[in-house]
């Protein structure tokens, strides 16, 4: 009984760690996407400012 309980606990722990890792990865990807969006937006803004006004 003790062995099965420890192995089950270990499996649950591994599963929890996996979901946490996936969540962390998803958050990191979202942050990267936001950074990319902001950079392209700022570049677009700069290029628009540099265009000669007619």
Number of C-alpha atoms within 10 A of each C-alpha: 5 7 8 9 10 11 11 12 12 12 12 12 12 12 12 12 12 12 12 12 12 12 12 12 12 12 12 12 12 12 12 12 12 12 12 12 12 12 12 12 12 12 12 12 11 11 10 11 10 9 8 6 6 3
